[in-house]
Amino acid sequence: KARQIHSFFRERIKDIETLARNPVVADALHSFPDGGDDQPRHGTANDLPRQFFSNYIERAGYSDLLLISQARRLVFAARRQRYLGQDLASGELRNSQIARVTNRAATLLEPSLSDFERDGSTSEPAAFIAAPVMQRGAILGVVALQMSSRDISALAEDYTGLGNTGETVIGSLVGDTIVCVVPLRHDPEAAFRRHFDVGSSVAVPMNEA
């Protein structure tokens, strides 16, 4: 089960690495002014390869695809239109998952994966994976994909070989608390509702993990 989950995230990282190297992504980012304006430098927003991006997330099973300029401004979203133009460094989203994962990807120049958290716009559990988009050794911006928790929940809810009571618990460390991020076998509402203090006498295996 651990190998399955590890493989799941390794495949997501491969997806974002491949997407970041796609010339379509670089061309789309290059079309925006260096100042990070959310209007393309030439042509119109309708000239952007929206169909390509929409087809990609449909085919690959992601919830959204975002482009963030070098100036940390959200310049394109396949679906999350309400946040277009937001400054991730100082705007409404500055403390959001997408801002944190963007900053890590742009600073470390490598793919970065966020924890699963409730998405503020949909209230559904979601995570982001982001990677820098490079051109001739310079960073143009960041491309990010939004994942729902459905696929990882499906892995946890496969009880093959676990008998009548066994289950897989997937948690996220938030400060001094372990938060369940998927439903439990006997508690379908556990995701982001059940949590355990680090070092407590309950959920000992999760504490050790």
mmCIF file of the C-alpha atoms, coordinates in Angstrom:
data_MODEL
# 
_entry.id   MODEL 
# 
loop_
_atom_site.group_PDB 
_atom_site.id 
_atom_site.type_symbol 
_atom_site.label_atom_id 
_atom_site.label_alt_id 
_atom_site.label_comp_id 
_atom_site.label_asym_id 
_atom_site.label_entity_id 
_atom_site.label_seq_id 
_atom_site.pdbx_PDB_ins_code 
_atom_site.Cartn_x 
_atom_site.Cartn_y 
_atom_site.Cartn_z 
_atom_site.occupancy 
_atom_site.B_iso_or_equiv 
_atom_site.pdbx_formal_charge 
_atom_site.auth_seq_id 
_atom_site.auth_comp_id 
_atom_site.auth_asym_id 
_atom_site.auth_atom_id 
_atom_site.pdbx_PDB_model_num 
ATOM 1   C CA . LYS A 1 1   ? 0.000   0.000  0.000   1.00 0.00 ? 1   LYS A CA 1 
ATOM 2   C CA . ALA A 1 2   ? 2.842   2.378  0.808   1.00 0.00 ? 2   ALA A CA 1 
ATOM 3   C CA . ARG A 1 3   ? 4.388   1.598  -2.583  1.00 0.00 ? 3   ARG A CA 1 
ATOM 4   C CA . GLN A 1 4   ? 1.069   2.327  -4.300  1.00 0.00 ? 4   GLN A CA 1 
ATOM 5   C CA . ILE A 1 5   ? 0.780   5.711  -2.602  1.00 0.00 ? 5   ILE A CA 1 
ATOM 6   C CA . HIS A 1 6   ? 4.418   6.551  -3.291  1.00 0.00 ? 6   HIS A CA 1 
ATOM 7   C CA . SER A 1 7   ? 3.934   5.593  -6.940  1.00 0.00 ? 7   SER A CA 1 
ATOM 8   C CA . PHE A 1 8   ? 0.834   7.777  -7.149  1.00 0.00 ? 8   PHE A CA 1 
ATOM 9   C CA . PHE A 1 9   ? 2.736   10.893 -6.106  1.00 0.00 ? 9   PHE A CA 1 
ATOM 10  C CA . ARG A 1 10  ? 5.790   9.996  -8.188  1.00 0.00 ? 10  ARG A CA 1 
ATOM 11  C CA . GLU A 1 11  ? 3.527   9.887  -11.257 1.00 0.00 ? 11  GLU A CA 1 
ATOM 12  C CA . ARG A 1 12  ? 2.066   13.297 -10.368 1.00 0.00 ? 12  ARG A CA 1 
ATOM 13  C CA . ILE A 1 13  ? 5.595   14.729 -10.152 1.00 0.00 ? 13  ILE A CA 1 
ATOM 14  C CA . LYS A 1 14  ? 6.402   13.246 -13.557 1.00 0.00 ? 14  LYS A CA 1 
ATOM 15  C CA . ASP A 1 15  ? 3.245   14.888 -14.951 1.00 0.00 ? 15  ASP A CA 1 
ATOM 16  C CA . ILE A 1 16  ? 4.229   18.369 -13.765 1.00 0.00 ? 16  ILE A CA 1 
ATOM 17  C CA . GLU A 1 17  ? 7.841   17.983 -14.890 1.00 0.00 ? 17  GLU A CA 1 
ATOM 18  C CA . THR A 1 18  ? 6.717   16.985 -18.390 1.00 0.00 ? 18  THR A CA 1 
ATOM 19  C CA . LEU A 1 19  ? 4.147   19.784 -18.532 1.00 0.00 ? 19  LEU A CA 1 
ATOM 20  C CA . ALA A 1 20  ? 6.701   22.399 -17.416 1.00 0.00 ? 20  ALA A CA 1 
ATOM 21  C CA . ARG A 1 21  ? 8.922   21.420 -20.361 1.00 0.00 ? 21  ARG A CA 1 
ATOM 22  C CA . ASN A 1 22  ? 6.096   21.671 -22.900 1.00 0.00 ? 22  ASN A CA 1 
ATOM 23  C CA . PRO A 1 23  ? 6.736   24.587 -25.313 1.00 0.00 ? 23  PRO A CA 1 
ATOM 24  C CA . VAL A 1 24  ? 3.031   25.476 -25.208 1.00 0.00 ? 24  VAL A CA 1 
ATOM 25  C CA . VAL A 1 25  ? 3.364   26.343 -21.514 1.00 0.00 ? 25  VAL A CA 1 
ATOM 26  C CA . ALA A 1 26  ? 6.498   28.428 -22.039 1.00 0.00 ? 26  ALA A CA 1 
ATOM 27  C CA . ASP A 1 27  ? 4.891   30.285 -24.961 1.00 0.00 ? 27  ASP A CA 1 
ATOM 28  C CA . ALA A 1 28  ? 1.786   31.026 -22.894 1.00 0.00 ? 28  ALA A CA 1 
ATOM 29  C CA . LEU A 1 29  ? 3.834   32.416 -19.994 1.00 0.00 ? 29  LEU A CA 1 
ATOM 30  C CA . HIS A 1 30  ? 6.089   34.356 -22.355 1.00 0.00 ? 30  HIS A CA 1 
ATOM 31  C CA . SER A 1 31  ? 3.037   36.139 -23.769 1.00 0.00 ? 31  SER A CA 1 
ATOM 32  C CA . PHE A 1 32  ? 2.475   38.032 -20.506 1.00 0.00 ? 32  PHE A CA 1 
ATOM 33  C CA . PRO A 1 33  ? 4.376   41.242 -19.672 1.00 0.00 ? 33  PRO A CA 1 
ATOM 34  C CA . ASP A 1 34  ? 7.342   40.995 -17.309 1.00 0.00 ? 34  ASP A CA 1 
ATOM 35  C CA . GLY A 1 35  ? 5.451   43.070 -14.757 1.00 0.00 ? 35  GLY A CA 1 
ATOM 36  C CA . GLY A 1 36  ? 3.042   40.214 -14.231 1.00 0.00 ? 36  GLY A CA 1 
ATOM 37  C CA . ASP A 1 37  ? -0.065  41.821 -15.731 1.00 0.00 ? 37  ASP A CA 1 
ATOM 38  C CA . ASP A 1 38  ? -2.776  39.247 -16.358 1.00 0.00 ? 38  ASP A CA 1 
ATOM 39  C CA . GLN A 1 39  ? -3.348  40.499 -19.910 1.00 0.00 ? 39  GLN A CA 1 
ATOM 40  C CA . PRO A 1 40  ? -1.194  39.019 -22.701 1.00 0.00 ? 40  PRO A CA 1 
ATOM 41  C CA . ARG A 1 41  ? 1.547   41.155 -24.223 1.00 0.00 ? 41  ARG A CA 1 
ATOM 42  C CA . HIS A 1 42  ? 0.261   40.480 -27.715 1.00 0.00 ? 42  HIS A CA 1 
ATOM 43  C CA . GLY A 1 43  ? -3.086  39.251 -28.970 1.00 0.00 ? 43  GLY A CA 1 
ATOM 44  C CA . THR A 1 44  ? -5.923  38.608 -26.522 1.00 0.00 ? 44  THR A CA 1 
ATOM 45  C CA . ALA A 1 45  ? -6.634  36.194 -23.700 1.00 0.00 ? 45  ALA A CA 1 
ATOM 46  C CA . ASN A 1 46  ? -8.672  34.179 -26.191 1.00 0.00 ? 46  ASN A CA 1 
ATOM 47  C CA . ASP A 1 47  ? -5.476  33.486 -28.145 1.00 0.00 ? 47  ASP A CA 1 
ATOM 48  C CA . LEU A 1 48  ? -4.077  31.426 -25.271 1.00 0.00 ? 48  LEU A CA 1 
ATOM 49  C CA . PRO A 1 49  ? -4.189  27.634 -25.764 1.00 0.00 ? 49  PRO A CA 1 
ATOM 50  C CA . ARG A 1 50  ? -7.193  27.184 -23.473 1.00 0.00 ? 50  ARG A CA 1 
ATOM 51  C CA . GLN A 1 51  ? -8.421  24.109 -25.289 1.00 0.00 ? 51  GLN A CA 1 
ATOM 52  C CA . PHE A 1 52  ? -5.026  22.447 -24.929 1.00 0.00 ? 52  PHE A CA 1 
ATOM 53  C CA . PHE A 1 53  ? -5.003  23.094 -21.181 1.00 0.00 ? 53  PHE A CA 1 
ATOM 54  C CA . SER A 1 54  ? -8.652  22.069 -20.728 1.00 0.00 ? 54  SER A CA 1 
ATOM 55  C CA . ASN A 1 55  ? -8.080  18.855 -22.655 1.00 0.00 ? 55  ASN A CA 1 
ATOM 56  C CA . TYR A 1 56  ? -4.959  18.145 -20.595 1.00 0.00 ? 56  TYR A CA 1 
ATOM 57  C CA . ILE A 1 57  ? -6.659  18.334 -17.197 1.00 0.00 ? 57  ILE A CA 1 
ATOM 58  C CA . GLU A 1 58  ? -9.643  16.332 -18.453 1.00 0.00 ? 58  GLU A CA 1 
ATOM 59  C CA . ARG A 1 59  ? -7.386  13.611 -19.848 1.00 0.00 ? 59  ARG A CA 1 
ATOM 60  C CA . ALA A 1 60  ? -4.988  13.511 -16.890 1.00 0.00 ? 60  ALA A CA 1 
ATOM 61  C CA . GLY A 1 61  ? -7.668  13.811 -14.208 1.00 0.00 ? 61  GLY A CA 1 
ATOM 62  C CA . TYR A 1 62  ? -6.715  17.116 -12.596 1.00 0.00 ? 62  TYR A CA 1 
ATOM 63  C CA . SER A 1 63  ? -9.111  19.750 -11.269 1.00 0.00 ? 63  SER A CA 1 
ATOM 64  C CA . ASP A 1 64  ? -7.342  22.830 -12.621 1.00 0.00 ? 64  ASP A CA 1 
ATOM 65  C CA . LEU A 1 65  ? -4.213  24.102 -14.361 1.00 0.00 ? 65  LEU A CA 1 
ATOM 66  C CA . LEU A 1 66  ? -2.690  27.431 -13.350 1.00 0.00 ? 66  LEU A CA 1 
ATOM 67  C CA . LEU A 1 67  ? 0.048   29.640 -14.773 1.00 0.00 ? 67  LEU A CA 1 
ATOM 68  C CA . ILE A 1 68  ? 1.867   32.030 -12.446 1.00 0.00 ? 68  ILE A CA 1 
ATOM 69  C CA . SER A 1 69  ? 4.132   34.727 -13.833 1.00 0.00 ? 69  SER A CA 1 
ATOM 70  C CA . GLN A 1 70  ? 7.689   35.400 -12.715 1.00 0.00 ? 70  GLN A CA 1 
ATOM 71  C CA . ALA A 1 71  ? 6.257   38.304 -10.684 1.00 0.00 ? 71  ALA A CA 1 
ATOM 72  C CA . ARG A 1 72  ? 4.070   35.790 -8.763  1.00 0.00 ? 72  ARG A CA 1 
ATOM 73  C CA . ARG A 1 73  ? 0.816   36.855 -10.389 1.00 0.00 ? 73  ARG A CA 1 
ATOM 74  C CA . LEU A 1 74  ? -1.843  34.311 -11.348 1.00 0.00 ? 74  LEU A CA 1 
ATOM 75  C CA . VAL A 1 75  ? -2.156  34.985 -15.083 1.00 0.00 ? 75  VAL A CA 1 
ATOM 76  C CA . PHE A 1 76  ? -4.081  31.938 -16.294 1.00 0.00 ? 76  PHE A CA 1 
ATOM 77  C CA . ALA A 1 77  ? -6.496  29.411 -14.818 1.00 0.00 ? 77  ALA A CA 1 
ATOM 78  C CA . ALA A 1 78  ? -8.301  26.744 -16.795 1.00 0.00 ? 78  ALA A CA 1 
ATOM 79  C CA . ARG A 1 79  ? -11.189 26.868 -14.319 1.00 0.00 ? 79  ARG A CA 1 
ATOM 80  C CA . ARG A 1 80  ? -10.384 29.124 -11.324 1.00 0.00 ? 80  ARG A CA 1 
ATOM 81  C CA . GLN A 1 81  ? -11.303 32.360 -13.112 1.00 0.00 ? 81  GLN A CA 1 
ATOM 82  C CA . ARG A 1 82  ? -12.222 34.397 -10.023 1.00 0.00 ? 82  ARG A CA 1 
ATOM 83  C CA . TYR A 1 83  ? -8.585  34.580 -8.886  1.00 0.00 ? 83  TYR A CA 1 
ATOM 84  C CA . LEU A 1 84  ? -7.079  35.767 -12.189 1.00 0.00 ? 84  LEU A CA 1 
ATOM 85  C CA . GLY A 1 85  ? -4.707  38.675 -11.711 1.00 0.00 ? 85  GLY A CA 1 
ATOM 86  C CA . GLN A 1 86  ? -4.146  37.933 -8.019  1.00 0.00 ? 86  GLN A CA 1 
ATOM 87  C CA . ASP A 1 87  ? -0.717  38.733 -6.631  1.00 0.00 ? 87  ASP A CA 1 
ATOM 88  C CA . LEU A 1 88  ? 0.299   35.567 -4.777  1.00 0.00 ? 88  LEU A CA 1 
ATOM 89  C CA . ALA A 1 89  ? 2.955   37.458 -2.829  1.00 0.00 ? 89  ALA A CA 1 
ATOM 90  C CA . SER A 1 90  ? 0.697   40.072 -1.257  1.00 0.00 ? 90  SER A CA 1 
ATOM 91  C CA . GLY A 1 91  ? -2.913  39.496 -2.345  1.00 0.00 ? 91  GLY A CA 1 
ATOM 92  C CA . GLU A 1 92  ? -5.817  37.489 -0.995  1.00 0.00 ? 92  GLU A CA 1 
ATOM 93  C CA . LEU A 1 93  ? -4.083  34.205 -1.824  1.00 0.00 ? 93  LEU A CA 1 
ATOM 94  C CA . ARG A 1 94  ? -0.726  35.009 -0.191  1.00 0.00 ? 94  ARG A CA 1 
ATOM 95  C CA . ASN A 1 95  ? -1.213  32.381 2.553   1.00 0.00 ? 95  ASN A CA 1 
ATOM 96  C CA . SER A 1 96  ? -2.880  29.794 0.328   1.00 0.00 ? 96  SER A CA 1 
ATOM 97  C CA . GLN A 1 97  ? -1.658  26.393 -0.807  1.00 0.00 ? 97  GLN A CA 1 
ATOM 98  C CA . ILE A 1 98  ? -1.064  27.668 -4.321  1.00 0.00 ? 98  ILE A CA 1 
ATOM 99  C CA . ALA A 1 99  ? 1.077   30.572 -3.064  1.00 0.00 ? 99  ALA A CA 1 
ATOM 100 C CA . ARG A 1 100 ? 3.214   28.318 -0.869  1.00 0.00 ? 100 ARG A CA 1 
ATOM 101 C CA . VAL A 1 101 ? 3.768   25.646 -3.503  1.00 0.00 ? 101 VAL A CA 1 
ATOM 102 C CA . THR A 1 102 ? 4.528   28.310 -6.139  1.00 0.00 ? 102 THR A CA 1 
ATOM 103 C CA . ASN A 1 103 ? 7.121   29.971 -3.915  1.00 0.00 ? 103 ASN A CA 1 
ATOM 104 C CA . ARG A 1 104 ? 8.874   26.672 -3.223  1.00 0.00 ? 104 ARG A CA 1 
ATOM 105 C CA . ALA A 1 105 ? 8.926   25.675 -6.894  1.00 0.00 ? 105 ALA A CA 1 
ATOM 106 C CA . ALA A 1 106 ? 10.255  29.084 -7.987  1.00 0.00 ? 106 ALA A CA 1 
ATOM 107 C CA . THR A 1 107 ? 12.829  29.304 -5.186  1.00 0.00 ? 107 THR A CA 1 
ATOM 108 C CA . LEU A 1 108 ? 14.163  25.740 -5.314  1.00 0.00 ? 108 LEU A CA 1 
ATOM 109 C CA . LEU A 1 109 ? 13.713  25.402 -9.099  1.00 0.00 ? 109 LEU A CA 1 
ATOM 110 C CA . GLU A 1 110 ? 12.219  21.947 -8.685  1.00 0.00 ? 110 GLU A CA 1 
ATOM 111 C CA . PRO A 1 111 ? 8.740   20.394 -8.442  1.00 0.00 ? 111 PRO A CA 1 
ATOM 112 C CA . SER A 1 112 ? 6.907   21.054 -5.188  1.00 0.00 ? 112 SER A CA 1 
ATOM 113 C CA . LEU A 1 113 ? 3.846   19.320 -3.743  1.00 0.00 ? 113 LEU A CA 1 
ATOM 114 C CA . SER A 1 114 ? 1.488   20.820 -1.183  1.00 0.00 ? 114 SER A CA 1 
ATOM 115 C CA . ASP A 1 115 ? -0.404  19.021 1.554   1.00 0.00 ? 115 ASP A CA 1 
ATOM 116 C CA . PHE A 1 116 ? -4.055  18.207 1.037   1.00 0.00 ? 116 PHE A CA 1 
ATOM 117 C CA . GLU A 1 117 ? -6.208  20.949 2.521   1.00 0.00 ? 117 GLU A CA 1 
ATOM 118 C CA . ARG A 1 118 ? -9.761  22.120 2.034   1.00 0.00 ? 118 ARG A CA 1 
ATOM 119 C CA . ASP A 1 119 ? -9.879  24.381 -0.998  1.00 0.00 ? 119 ASP A CA 1 
ATOM 120 C CA . GLY A 1 120 ? -11.294 27.749 0.026   1.00 0.00 ? 120 GLY A CA 1 
ATOM 121 C CA . SER A 1 121 ? -13.280 28.131 -3.196  1.00 0.00 ? 121 SER A CA 1 
ATOM 122 C CA . THR A 1 122 ? -14.884 24.672 -3.264  1.00 0.00 ? 122 THR A CA 1 
ATOM 123 C CA . SER A 1 123 ? -14.555 23.414 0.345   1.00 0.00 ? 123 SER A CA 1 
ATOM 124 C CA . GLU A 1 124 ? -13.315 20.127 -1.132  1.00 0.00 ? 124 GLU A CA 1 
ATOM 125 C CA . PRO A 1 125 ? -9.966  18.566 -0.127  1.00 0.00 ? 125 PRO A CA 1 
ATOM 126 C CA . ALA A 1 126 ? -7.315  19.428 -2.701  1.00 0.00 ? 126 ALA A CA 1 
ATOM 127 C CA . ALA A 1 127 ? -3.567  19.660 -3.186  1.00 0.00 ? 127 ALA A CA 1 
ATOM 128 C CA . PHE A 1 128 ? -1.343  21.456 -5.694  1.00 0.00 ? 128 PHE A CA 1 
ATOM 129 C CA . ILE A 1 129 ? 1.803   20.360 -7.462  1.00 0.00 ? 129 ILE A CA 1 
ATOM 130 C CA . ALA A 1 130 ? 3.928   22.997 -9.176  1.00 0.00 ? 130 ALA A CA 1 
ATOM 131 C CA . ALA A 1 131 ? 7.123   23.244 -11.206 1.00 0.00 ? 131 ALA A CA 1 
ATOM 132 C CA . PRO A 1 132 ? 9.212   26.121 -12.582 1.00 0.00 ? 132 PRO A CA 1 
ATOM 133 C CA . VAL A 1 133 ? 9.031   26.821 -16.302 1.00 0.00 ? 133 VAL A CA 1 
ATOM 134 C CA . MET A 1 134 ? 12.534  27.513 -17.603 1.00 0.00 ? 134 MET A CA 1 
ATOM 135 C CA . GLN A 1 135 ? 13.741  28.984 -20.885 1.00 0.00 ? 135 GLN A CA 1 
ATOM 136 C CA . ARG A 1 136 ? 17.421  29.366 -21.730 1.00 0.00 ? 136 ARG A CA 1 
ATOM 137 C CA . GLY A 1 137 ? 18.372  29.086 -18.072 1.00 0.00 ? 137 GLY A CA 1 
ATOM 138 C CA . ALA A 1 138 ? 15.903  31.722 -16.850 1.00 0.00 ? 138 ALA A CA 1 
ATOM 139 C CA . ILE A 1 139 ? 12.635  31.155 -15.038 1.00 0.00 ? 139 ILE A CA 1 
ATOM 140 C CA . LEU A 1 140 ? 9.554   32.344 -16.923 1.00 0.00 ? 140 LEU A CA 1 
ATOM 141 C CA . GLY A 1 141 ? 7.099   31.453 -14.194 1.00 0.00 ? 141 GLY A CA 1 
ATOM 142 C CA . VAL A 1 142 ? 5.442   28.453 -12.630 1.00 0.00 ? 142 VAL A CA 1 
ATOM 143 C CA . VAL A 1 143 ? 2.862   25.942 -13.850 1.00 0.00 ? 143 VAL A CA 1 
ATOM 144 C CA . ALA A 1 144 ? 0.660   24.248 -11.257 1.00 0.00 ? 144 ALA A CA 1 
ATOM 145 C CA . LEU A 1 145 ? -1.886  21.439 -11.278 1.00 0.00 ? 145 LEU A CA 1 
ATOM 146 C CA . GLN A 1 146 ? -4.647  21.043 -8.734  1.00 0.00 ? 146 GLN A CA 1 
ATOM 147 C CA . MET A 1 147 ? -5.455  17.521 -7.537  1.00 0.00 ? 147 MET A CA 1 
ATOM 148 C CA . SER A 1 148 ? -8.618  16.450 -5.782  1.00 0.00 ? 148 SER A CA 1 
ATOM 149 C CA . SER A 1 149 ? -8.393  13.870 -3.004  1.00 0.00 ? 149 SER A CA 1 
ATOM 150 C CA . ARG A 1 150 ? -10.554 11.384 -4.915  1.00 0.00 ? 150 ARG A CA 1 
ATOM 151 C CA . ASP A 1 151 ? -7.701  9.336  -6.373  1.00 0.00 ? 151 ASP A CA 1 
ATOM 152 C CA . ILE A 1 152 ? -5.721  9.082  -3.163  1.00 0.00 ? 152 ILE A CA 1 
ATOM 153 C CA . SER A 1 153 ? -8.926  8.283  -1.262  1.00 0.00 ? 153 SER A CA 1 
ATOM 154 C CA . ALA A 1 154 ? -9.618  5.454  -3.693  1.00 0.00 ? 154 ALA A CA 1 
ATOM 155 C CA . LEU A 1 155 ? -6.219  3.948  -2.849  1.00 0.00 ? 155 LEU A CA 1 
ATOM 156 C CA . ALA A 1 156 ? -6.925  4.186  0.874   1.00 0.00 ? 156 ALA A CA 1 
ATOM 157 C CA . GLU A 1 157 ? -10.410 2.705  0.480   1.00 0.00 ? 157 GLU A CA 1 
ATOM 158 C CA . ASP A 1 158 ? -9.159  -0.413 -1.301  1.00 0.00 ? 158 ASP A CA 1 
ATOM 159 C CA . TYR A 1 159 ? -9.315  -2.897 1.574   1.00 0.00 ? 159 TYR A CA 1 
ATOM 160 C CA . THR A 1 160 ? -7.995  -5.889 -0.357  1.00 0.00 ? 160 THR A CA 1 
ATOM 161 C CA . GLY A 1 161 ? -6.078  -8.128 2.044   1.00 0.00 ? 161 GLY A CA 1 
ATOM 162 C CA . LEU A 1 162 ? -7.040  -6.061 5.098   1.00 0.00 ? 162 LEU A CA 1 
ATOM 163 C CA . GLY A 1 163 ? -9.811  -8.344 6.380   1.00 0.00 ? 163 GLY A CA 1 
ATOM 164 C CA . ASN A 1 164 ? -12.980 -6.985 7.947   1.00 0.00 ? 164 ASN A CA 1 
ATOM 165 C CA . THR A 1 165 ? -11.425 -4.264 10.086  1.00 0.00 ? 165 THR A CA 1 
ATOM 166 C CA . GLY A 1 166 ? -8.091  -3.263 8.542   1.00 0.00 ? 166 GLY A CA 1 
ATOM 167 C CA . GLU A 1 167 ? -7.748  0.163  6.998   1.00 0.00 ? 167 GLU A CA 1 
ATOM 168 C CA . THR A 1 168 ? -5.206  2.581  5.532   1.00 0.00 ? 168 THR A CA 1 
ATOM 169 C CA . VAL A 1 169 ? -4.893  5.915  7.322   1.00 0.00 ? 169 VAL A CA 1 
ATOM 170 C CA . ILE A 1 170 ? -3.273  8.809  5.476   1.00 0.00 ? 170 ILE A CA 1 
ATOM 171 C CA . GLY A 1 171 ? -2.476  11.854 7.552   1.00 0.00 ? 171 GLY A CA 1 
ATOM 172 C CA . SER A 1 172 ? -0.836  15.227 7.247   1.00 0.00 ? 172 SER A CA 1 
ATOM 173 C CA . LEU A 1 173 ? 1.318   16.798 9.970   1.00 0.00 ? 173 LEU A CA 1 
ATOM 174 C CA . VAL A 1 174 ? -0.049  20.260 10.763  1.00 0.00 ? 174 VAL A CA 1 
ATOM 175 C CA . GLY A 1 175 ? 1.930   21.817 13.588  1.00 0.00 ? 175 GLY A CA 1 
ATOM 176 C CA . ASP A 1 176 ? 1.618   19.373 16.503  1.00 0.00 ? 176 ASP A CA 1 
ATOM 177 C CA . THR A 1 177 ? -1.450  17.675 15.066  1.00 0.00 ? 177 THR A CA 1 
ATOM 178 C CA . ILE A 1 178 ? -1.918  14.753 12.686  1.00 0.00 ? 178 ILE A CA 1 
ATOM 179 C CA . VAL A 1 179 ? -4.932  15.411 10.475  1.00 0.00 ? 179 VAL A CA 1 
ATOM 180 C CA . CYS A 1 180 ? -6.679  12.593 8.576   1.00 0.00 ? 180 CYS A CA 1 
ATOM 181 C CA . VAL A 1 181 ? -6.872  13.542 4.907   1.00 0.00 ? 181 VAL A CA 1 
ATOM 182 C CA . VAL A 1 182 ? -8.967  10.608 3.618   1.00 0.00 ? 182 VAL A CA 1 
ATOM 183 C CA . PRO A 1 183 ? -12.131 8.910  4.915   1.00 0.00 ? 183 PRO A CA 1 
ATOM 184 C CA . LEU A 1 184 ? -11.663 6.046  7.349   1.00 0.00 ? 184 LEU A CA 1 
ATOM 185 C CA . ARG A 1 185 ? -13.240 2.642  6.877   1.00 0.00 ? 185 ARG A CA 1 
ATOM 186 C CA . HIS A 1 186 ? -15.569 3.058  9.846   1.00 0.00 ? 186 HIS A CA 1 
ATOM 187 C CA . ASP A 1 187 ? -15.756 6.865  9.698   1.00 0.00 ? 187 ASP A CA 1 
ATOM 188 C CA . PRO A 1 188 ? -16.572 8.087  6.170   1.00 0.00 ? 188 PRO A CA 1 
ATOM 189 C CA . GLU A 1 189 ? -16.589 11.713 7.404   1.00 0.00 ? 189 GLU A CA 1 
ATOM 190 C CA . ALA A 1 190 ? -13.111 11.540 8.958   1.00 0.00 ? 190 ALA A CA 1 
ATOM 191 C CA . ALA A 1 191 ? -11.263 13.555 6.295   1.00 0.00 ? 191 ALA A CA 1 
ATOM 192 C CA . PHE A 1 192 ? -10.197 16.871 7.868   1.00 0.00 ? 192 PHE A CA 1 
ATOM 193 C CA . ARG A 1 193 ? -12.499 16.195 10.832  1.00 0.00 ? 193 ARG A CA 1 
ATOM 194 C CA . ARG A 1 194 ? -10.502 13.550 12.738  1.00 0.00 ? 194 ARG A CA 1 
ATOM 195 C CA . HIS A 1 195 ? -7.163  14.635 14.159  1.00 0.00 ? 195 HIS A CA 1 
ATOM 196 C CA . PHE A 1 196 ? -4.709  13.389 16.769  1.00 0.00 ? 196 PHE A CA 1 
ATOM 197 C CA . ASP A 1 197 ? -2.153  15.196 18.875  1.00 0.00 ? 197 ASP A CA 1 
ATOM 198 C CA . VAL A 1 198 ? 1.444   14.220 18.246  1.00 0.00 ? 198 VAL A CA 1 
ATOM 199 C CA . GLY A 1 199 ? 2.630   11.994 21.076  1.00 0.00 ? 199 GLY A CA 1 
ATOM 200 C CA . SER A 1 200 ? -0.880  11.072 22.232  1.00 0.00 ? 200 SER A CA 1 
ATOM 201 C CA . SER A 1 201 ? -1.803  7.556  23.301  1.00 0.00 ? 201 SER A CA 1 
ATOM 202 C CA . VAL A 1 202 ? -4.257  7.165  20.406  1.00 0.00 ? 202 VAL A CA 1 
ATOM 203 C CA . ALA A 1 203 ? -3.334  6.531  16.776  1.00 0.00 ? 203 ALA A CA 1 
ATOM 204 C CA . VAL A 1 204 ? 0.063   5.205  17.880  1.00 0.00 ? 204 VAL A CA 1 
ATOM 205 C CA . PRO A 1 205 ? 1.009   3.835  14.421  1.00 0.00 ? 205 PRO A CA 1 
ATOM 206 C CA . MET A 1 206 ? 0.314   7.267  12.859  1.00 0.00 ? 206 MET A CA 1 
ATOM 207 C CA . ASN A 1 207 ? 2.443   8.919  15.544  1.00 0.00 ? 207 ASN A CA 1 
ATOM 208 C CA . GLU A 1 208 ? 5.284   6.546  14.791  1.00 0.00 ? 208 GLU A CA 1 
ATOM 209 C CA . ALA A 1 209 ? 4.923   7.103  11.023  1.00 0.00 ? 209 ALA A CA 1 
# 
